[in-house]
Amino acid sequence: MMHSNLIDGEWIDGNDMVRNINPSDTNDVIGEYARASAEDAKAAIAAAKAAFPAWSRSGILERHAILRKTADEILARKDELGRLLSREEGKTLAEGIGETVRAGQIFDFFAGEALRLAGEVIPSVRPNIGVEITREPVGVVGIITPWNFPIAIPAWKIAPALCYGNTVVFKPAELVPGCSWAIVDILVRAGLPKGVLNLVMGKGSVVGQAMLDSPDVQAITFTGSTGTGKRVALASVEHNRKYQLEMGGKNPFVVLDDADLTVAVEAAVNSAFFSTGQRCTASSRVIVTEGIHDRFVQAMGERMKGLVIDDALKAGTHIGPVVDQSQLNQDTDYIAIGKQEGAKLAFGGELLKRDTPGFYLQPALFTEATNQMRISQEEIFGPVASVIRVKDYDEALSVANDTPFGLSSGIATTSLKHATHFKRNAEAGMVMVNLPTAGVDFHVPFGGRKGSSHGSREQGRYAAEFYTTVKTGYTST
Ligand code: NDP
């Protein structure tokens, strides 16, 4: 079946299409998806611009009802959509269903937020004047998403954009258009007026670039690589538009001598390898103090032997395939780089053969790594982690912060003193104590600092900062 783009309320095929391929079985074609042209993107932007005046003044009950209906349908279809997600991205079925539920919860949360939009009334410093501060939608929002969370990231950008009265042009990652098409279809059937949400699947260099180049896009929210993020930033400065970037990470997970070994190993394995290590919050630097180092490495090796790497849809699979050949090449290149740099490949790293042709890689653990090595500084985005040995907590903290990134940071310790100090001093947007660096709630802020993020936070009530603009009104009384 051909899945079309949605422009101004019309489903449009266009002249080109791409096949959505299952990374667990490359013979399995999930479907055909239209590829928009730059002209299609321009038409979508024009439609969103035309729809803005009416939608920005639409009643909050209408927005609430549409978002609520969308949440209900996503949750009711969680098994089917979760399966589609796992089939197109390669994370396990449990992870795929979990992410789908999260998308439903996000729509539900913002359905509620539509009813709670508030301003402030503040006394003026001048007599007989009233001051009111209100929030208004920004305008046409461009949404550009990556492949690693095919339903949750589109949800956490589309839901607040619509909730606060913006209109949207949405470009999902070309590698995983399936879930994006499904949620747009659900939103339209939930009653969105034409032009309010436009879907333009296709190449970033064509469709995404047309969005960056348009003076009619008032805000762009982007998640993806650092390189593309910079392009978004430069183009947005040029057009004096609002922009928000969530980019890479090189998240540290610190293990102190006093850690509970089981807690530390579970959190480290989850952080480094679950979702095939393809999470921006994944940890690929495990920083371990010397008193527990050898026991920790031994226990990690044992735990990794028990991991089942196989077809994402198979019962019992812990880790699915890498998303595609190009990401697999990047992972194996970094494994070779790690060896050349003198780190010791203690476990894994081999390509695996399974019943079906897919991009299977045994998760790899390096030991004897230093923080200066490229494998410790650059985002790999695969199931490849390295252990860095340090003397004590102070050195662990300093190594943890010695990175250009700052998304998430974790520590395993039973010391309240060290946990408290780490939470305050980790240079990251999110800090986890005795928990994996990845795995976050849907109703609280998400984002980082340093090279990982730019702009205000996503998710929870903090999303209003990006998707609204503040107006200060003065009235003589
Ligand atoms: P990209 O930054 O290339 O892709 C993210 C999105 O941007 C995609 O929708 C992509 O389109 C789009 N895009 C690409 N070029 C442009 C452009 N010129 N103008 C506007 N939009 C554009 O990342 P990749 O998906 O290629 O992944 C590469 C690396 O990025 C990964 O290996 C990983 O290191 C990192 N990454 C980080 C993520 C994070 O959450 N922090 C998420 C995903 C990746 P298209 O569909 O054509 O690619």
Residues whose N, C-alpha, C, O or C-beta is under 5 A from the ligand:
A	BS01	NDP	I144 T145 P146 W147 N148 K171 P172 A173 E174 L175 G202 K203 G204 S205 G208 Q209 T223 G224 S225 T228 E246 M247 G248 C280 E379 I380 F381
